[in-house]
Amino acid sequence: MSRKRIARPESGPDIRRSKQAEPMAEDEQGGHSSEEIEARIYDAVFESVMTQRLSPGTKLPEASLCEIFGVSRAMVRKVLQRLAHDHIVELRPNRGAIVAAPTPEETRKTFEARRVLESAIVRLAAANATRADIAALRTMLKQEHNAMHRLPQPQWARLASGFHMKLAEVAGNPILQRYLIEQVSRCSLIVALYEPPGNAACEHDEHARIVDLIEQRDAEGAVRLMEEHLEVLEKNINLEPESEEKSLARMLGL
């Protein structure tokens, strides 16, 4: 089925009408370093995007963020630059920041790049993994499995992404690892914004089978399964805009 291209929204809901963050009182900042305060602002925006409280195109006015968190404009700009570097927001010249809105074409290219990267990573991991590496991967899988049953989606989704990053570490190529950080960040945003509710961002059982194949030194099998894993993840993305008008039956789930 062909997909329509979604135009980047020129405007969107204003953060001032969102409830995702409570103002930080002046006395709450006492004793906290600037790095800690920046981390709090970053995490508030990041988590709100990943839980869909902030939708694609939502404006993030500097003045509003300064008021909400009780910080300087310079600090807000620094955090927004970090979020832009991680592809969570877009900085538009003379128009401010908005939550990023990846297009279908950007989505396709992102997953294409990630498949190429992770194929190389998995092949190296199968060649270089030690017993300690396999044990560490299985520990991560156990944490991931437990999180899926008791933690909110953004938290276990981070563990699932962490598994992919651990594979890059096991591969032993820091350059590939650095490239993967960027692609995983982009994919996490796309999945958080556009994947239908109820779908797992990453299937735990597929991760476990990939580790089995790496332990068996079956590089080609592990690569094939990783490619299939990422293809399924991409296919679950729904970039079709929903109609503004919904019937009562649809709203009732009938």
C-alpha positions in Angstrom: 0.0 0.0 0.0 1.4 3.4 -0.9 2.0 5.8 1.8 1.3 9.5 1.6 4.1 11.9 2.5 3.5 13.8 5.6 4.4 17.5 5.5 6.3 18.8 8.4 3.9 20.8 10.5 4.6 24.5 10.5 2.7 24.8 13.8 1.5 22.5 16.4 0.2 22.4 20.0 2.1 24.8 22.2 4.0 23.4 25.2 2.3 26.0 27.3 -0.9 24.0 27.0 0.8 20.7 28.0 1.0 19.2 31.5 4.1 17.2 31.1 6.3 19.1 33.5 5.8 21.0 36.7 7.6 24.3 37.4 10.9 24.0 39.2 10.8 26.3 42.3 13.9 28.3 43.0 14.5 26.5 46.3 14.4 23.1 44.5 17.5 24.2 42.5 19.6 24.8 45.6 22.4 22.4 45.7 21.9 21.1 42.2 24.6 21.5 39.6 23.8 23.0 36.2 24.4 19.6 34.7 21.7 18.1 36.9 19.3 20.8 36.1 20.0 20.4 32.3 19.5 16.6 32.7 16.1 17.2 34.3 14.9 19.5 31.5 16.3 17.1 28.9 14.6 14.1 30.5 11.3 15.9 30.9 11.1 16.7 27.2 12.5 13.3 26.1 10.1 11.3 28.2 7.1 13.5 27.1 7.9 12.8 23.5 8.5 9.1 24.0 5.1 8.8 25.8 3.4 10.9 23.1 2.4 13.7 25.5 4.3 15.9 23.1 3.3 15.1 19.6 5.2 15.8 16.3 5.3 19.5 15.6 4.6 20.7 19.1 6.2 24.1 19.7 8.8 24.4 22.4 9.2 28.1 23.1 12.3 29.1 25.0 10.4 31.6 27.1 7.9 29.0 28.3 10.6 26.5 29.1 12.5 29.1 31.1 9.3 29.8 33.1 8.4 26.2 33.6 11.9 25.2 34.9 12.9 28.5 36.4 16.2 28.6 34.5 18.0 31.0 32.1 17.5 31.2 28.4 21.1 30.1 27.9 20.5 26.8 29.7 17.3 26.1 27.8 19.1 26.7 24.5 21.9 24.3 25.5 19.3 21.6 26.3 17.4 22.2 23.0 20.7 21.9 21.1 21.3 18.5 22.8 17.8 17.4 22.0 18.3 18.5 18.4 21.6 16.6 18.2 19.7 13.5 19.3 17.0 14.2 16.7 14.3 14.6 19.3 13.6 18.2 18.3 14.2 20.4 15.3 15.6 23.9 15.6 14.1 26.2 13.0 15.9 29.5 12.2 14.0 32.4 13.6 11.0 30.2 14.4 12.2 28.2 17.4 12.2 24.6 18.3 9.5 22.0 17.7 9.2 18.2 18.4 10.7 16.4 15.4 8.3 15.0 12.8 10.2 12.4 10.6 8.8 12.0 7.1 8.2 8.6 5.5 11.3 9.1 3.3 13.4 9.9 6.3 12.0 6.9 8.1 12.9 4.6 5.2 16.4 5.9 5.0 16.9 5.7 8.8 15.9 2.1 8.9 17.9 1.3 5.8 21.1 2.8 7.4 20.4 1.0 10.6 20.1 -2.4 8.9 23.4 -1.9 7.2 25.1 -0.9 10.4 23.7 -3.6 12.6 24.5 -6.3 10.0 28.1 -5.3 10.3 27.9 -5.1 14.0 26.3 -8.5 14.5 28.9 -10.1 12.2 31.7 -8.7 14.3 30.0 -9.6 17.5 29.7 -13.2 16.4 33.4 -13.2 15.7 34.6 -11.4 18.8 32.1 -12.2 21.6 33.7 -13.8 24.7 31.9 -15.9 27.3 31.7 -12.8 29.5 30.1 -10.9 26.7 27.4 -13.6 26.2 26.8 -13.6 29.9 26.3 -9.9 29.9 23.9 -10.0 27.0 21.8 -12.7 28.7 21.7 -10.6 31.9 20.4 -7.7 29.8 17.8 -10.0 28.2 16.6 -11.0 31.7 16.3 -7.4 32.7 14.5 -6.6 29.5 12.0 -9.5 30.0 11.2 -8.4 33.6 10.8 -4.8 32.5 8.3 -5.7 29.8 5.9 -7.1 32.5 6.2 -4.4 35.2 7.6 -1.1 33.8 6.0 1.6 31.5 6.8 1.2 27.8 9.4 4.0 27.6 11.5 2.3 30.3 11.6 -1.1 28.8 12.0 0.4 25.3 15.2 1.9 26.6 16.4 -1.5 27.7 15.6 -2.9 24.3 17.6 -0.1 22.6 20.4 -0.8 25.2 20.6 -4.4 24.0 21.4 -3.2 20.4 24.0 -0.8 21.8 25.6 -3.6 23.9 25.9 -5.7 20.7 27.9 -2.7 19.2 30.1 -2.7 22.2 30.7 -6.5 21.9 31.6 -6.0 18.2 34.6 -4.0 19.3 34.4 -1.2 16.7 33.8 2.2 18.4 33.2 4.0 15.1 30.3 1.7 14.3 29.1 2.1 17.9 29.1 5.9 17.6 27.1 5.7 14.3 24.6 3.3 15.8 23.9 5.7 18.7 22.6 8.2 16.3 20.5 5.8 14.3 19.0 4.2 17.4 18.0 7.6 18.7 16.3 8.4 15.4 14.5 5.1 15.4 13.4 5.4 19.0 11.7 8.7 18.1 10.0 7.3 15.1 8.7 4.3 17.0 7.5 6.4 19.9 5.7 8.8 17.6 4.2 6.5 15.0 4.0 2.9 16.2 0.4 1.8 16.9 -0.4 1.1 20.6 0.1 -2.4 21.8 3.2 -3.2 19.6 6.5 -4.0 21.2 9.3 -1.8 20.0 11.5 -4.8 20.0 10.5 -8.4 20.4 12.3 -10.0 23.3 12.3 -13.5 21.8 14.1 -12.2 18.7 16.8 -10.7 20.8 17.3 -14.0 22.6 17.6 -15.9 19.4 20.2 -13.4 18.1 22.3 -14.0 21.2 22.0 -17.8 20.7 23.3 -17.5 17.1 26.2 -15.2 18.2 27.1 -17.7 20.9 27.1 -20.4 18.2 29.4 -18.2 16.0 26.7 -18.4 13.3 27.3 -14.9 11.9 25.2 -15.3 8.8 22.2 -16.6 10.7 22.5 -13.8 13.3 22.8 -11.2 10.5 19.7 -12.6 8.7 17.7 -12.6 11.9 18.7 -9.0 12.8 17.7 -7.8 9.4 14.3 -9.5 9.7 14.0 -8.1 13.2 14.5 -4.5 12.0 12.3 -5.0 8.9 9.4 -6.0 11.2 10.0 -3.0 13.4 9.8 -0.7 10.3 6.7 -2.4 9.0 4.9 -1.7 12.3 5.4 2.0 11.8 2.1 3.8 10.7 2.9 7.1 9.1 -0.6 7.6 7.6 -2.3 10.6 9.2 -5.6 9.8 10.9 -8.7 11.6 9.9 -9.7 14.5 12.2 -13.3 13.2 12.4 -13.9 9.8 14.0 -17.2 8.0 14.2 -18.7 7.2 17.6 -18.3 3.5 16.8 -14.7 3.9 16.1 -14.2 5.9 19.3 -15.9 3.0 21.2 -13.6 0.5 19.5 -16.3 -1.1 17.4 
